[in-house]
Amino acid sequence: MSFEDEFATVELLKESSAETRGVDAFALSLIKAERQIRKLVTHLVFQFPCFSGSEVSALKEKLADNRRVYFEGMINGFNAIYPITVEVVVGQQYQTLQSKISEAIQHRNKIFHGQLTSRSLSRDDLFSYIDNISEWCRLLASGAQNEIGYNGFTRNSFQKSKKNDIHTQFKVSLQSVEDYEAFIRENMQRP
């Protein structure tokens, strides 16, 4: 699946006549961004030789069991594994877009809890955030595809890379599901 395919539903929502199209497309675009970085991290983890199809359920369970891993933790996880950071993969717009995504996440959390945002966001404000989020995802997908051979949108992140020895570049070594659990705790979860 490509970036364009993934964000087609966001575009459909934006162009609909639904009164809630701004907040709906906004929330969906953030979900897609959060899922993309998670899938990039799980794809990298799956490249360790110790992991095969038989460990997929356990790997998913270890990540799901940790309720203190969020978007920034996933970025930290990627950066802890791979020698090239998400900042480099995204490119020159990283700081600006990452800042906008952080703001968007704060607004989304308020919206999801039925609270008012500090800015009383208009539909145009939400559409502006969507544009930033989608640009982040597009740049990350393109850069990651070039760098690791996976864009974060293809459905199954638990697949071996066509770059067979990619794990030899990694900054850490995982030998077991227990190592992965410790890696999550040490590198990805909020204190």
ABEGO torsion letter per residue (X at the ends): XBAAAAAAAAAAAAABABAAAAAAAAAAAAAAAAAAAAAAAAAAAAABAABBAAAAAAAAAAAAABAABBAAAAAAAAAAABABBAAAAAEAAAAAAAAAAAAAAAAAAAAAAGBBBAAGBBAAAAAAAAAAAAAAAAAAAAAAAAAAGBAGABABABBBBABAAAAAABABBBABAAAAAAAAAAAABBX
